[in-house]
């Protein structure tokens, strides 16, 4: 909320923040609907269900006993920042960069791993998913054929 006020004061436009967000899109900010649209693009008819499951898992993680041990500030940040991402941003190329600030989710996942072998397993899965994501991302960019394609 503070950034919206700061942007408005500095520019003299009360809608400066949302005008900037809209400039990166089709001209306006639509709350939550881009997430549903892109979920349908990626997962077809099951897109909304996949999106709902992901959001339920994120909320469950943020409200778990491990998250409570992080303290009210980090738990509140995790919930508020996730809500911000879902409400204001478009889920596509920048999502992964924006998600870096949702780091408490990683702390929560690590917190569930009380034994060394569980921690190693969680870490292995996270690294494997990260590597897979990078390879998949590069593959998608190599196959990109402008202007007919939509940038990933």
C-alpha positions in Angstrom: 0.0 0.0 0.0 2.8 2.4 0.8 4.3 2.1 -2.7 1.0 3.1 -4.3 0.9 6.2 -2.1 4.5 7.1 -2.7 4.1 6.7 -6.5 1.0 8.9 -6.4 2.7 11.6 -4.4 5.8 11.7 -6.5 4.0 11.7 -9.9 0.9 13.7 -8.9 -1.3 10.9 -10.2 -3.3 8.9 -7.6 -3.4 6.0 -10.0 0.3 6.1 -10.9 1.1 2.6 -9.6 -1.8 0.9 -11.4 -1.1 3.0 -14.6 2.4 1.7 -14.6 1.1 -1.9 -14.1 -1.4 -1.4 -16.9 1.3 -0.1 -19.3 2.9 -3.6 -19.1 -0.4 -5.2 -20.1 -3.2 -4.6 -22.5 -4.0 -1.2 -20.9 -5.7 -2.1 -17.7 -5.2 -4.2 -14.5 -7.7 -7.0 -14.1 -7.7 -8.6 -10.6 -7.2 -12.4 -10.5 -8.7 -13.1 -14.0 -5.2 -13.4 -15.7 -4.4 -16.2 -13.4 -7.5 -18.1 -14.5 -6.9 -17.3 -18.1 -3.3 -18.5 -18.0 -4.2 -21.6 -16.0 -6.5 -22.5 -18.8 -3.8 -21.9 -21.4 -1.4 -24.2 -19.5 -3.7 -26.9 -18.2 -6.8 -26.5 -20.4 -10.1 -27.4 -18.7 -8.3 -28.4 -15.5 -6.6 -25.0 -15.2 -8.9 -23.5 -12.6 -8.7 -26.7 -10.6 -4.9 -26.8 -10.7 -4.9 -23.1 -9.7 -7.2 -23.7 -6.8 -5.1 -26.6 -5.6 -1.9 -24.5 -5.7 -3.6 -21.7 -3.8 -5.0 -24.0 -1.2 -1.5 -25.6 -0.7 0.1 -22.1 -0.4 -2.5 -21.0 2.2 -2.1 -24.3 4.1 1.7 -23.8 4.1 1.4 -20.2 5.3 -1.0 -21.2 8.1 0.9 -24.3 9.2 2.6 -24.7 12.6 6.0 -24.3 11.0 4.9 -20.9 9.6 3.8 -19.8 13.0 7.4 -20.4 14.2 8.6 -17.9 11.7 6.8 -15.1 13.6 3.8 -12.9 12.9 5.8 -10.6 10.6 7.1 -13.3 8.2 3.8 -15.2 8.2 1.9 -12.0 7.5 4.3 -11.0 4.8 4.0 -14.5 3.2 0.2 -14.3 3.1 0.0 -10.6 2.1 2.6 -10.9 -0.7 1.0 -14.0 -2.1 -2.4 -12.2 -2.2 -0.7 -9.2 -3.9 0.8 -11.5 -6.6 -2.4 -13.2 -7.2 -4.5 -10.0 -7.3 -2.3 -7.6 -9.2 0.3 -9.4 -11.3 -0.1 -11.4 -14.5 1.2 -14.9 -14.0 3.8 -15.4 -16.7 7.4 -14.5 -17.2 7.9 -12.2 -14.2 6.1 -14.4 -11.7 9.3 -16.4 -10.9 11.2 -13.2 -10.3 8.4 -11.8 -8.2 8.2 -15.1 -6.3 11.7 -14.6 -4.9 10.2 -12.3 -2.3 8.0 -15.1 -1.1 11.1 -16.8 0.4 9.3 -17.8 3.6 7.7 -20.6 1.7 11.1 -22.2 1.3 11.8 -21.7 5.0 8.4 -23.4 5.8 9.3 -26.3 3.6 12.7 -26.7 5.2 11.1 -26.4 8.6 9.0 -29.5 7.9 12.2 -31.5 7.3 13.3 -32.3 10.9 15.4 -35.3 9.9 18.6 -35.0 7.8 17.3 -37.4 5.1 14.0 -35.5 4.8 15.9 -32.2 4.5 18.1 -33.8 1.8 15.1 -35.1 0.0 13.3 -31.8 0.1 16.4 -30.0 -1.1 16.9 -32.6 -3.9 13.3 -32.2 -5.1 13.6 -28.4 -5.1 16.9 -28.4 -7.0 15.6 -30.9 -9.5 12.4 -28.8 -10.1 14.5 -25.7 -10.5 16.8 -27.4 -13.0 13.9 -28.8 -14.9 12.2 -25.4 -14.9 15.4 -23.7 -16.3 15.8 -26.3 -19.1 12.1 -26.1 -20.0 12.3 -22.3 -20.0 15.2 -22.2 -22.4 13.6 -24.8 -24.6 10.4 -22.6 -24.8 12.5 -19.6 -25.7 14.4 -21.4 -28.4 11.2 -22.5 -30.0 9.8 -18.9 -29.9 8.9 -17.7 -33.4 7.9 -14.0 -33.4 5.6 -12.4 -34.4 3.2 -15.4 -34.5 4.2 -16.7 -31.1 3.3 -15.4 -27.7 6.4 -14.8 -25.6 6.7 -17.2 -22.6 
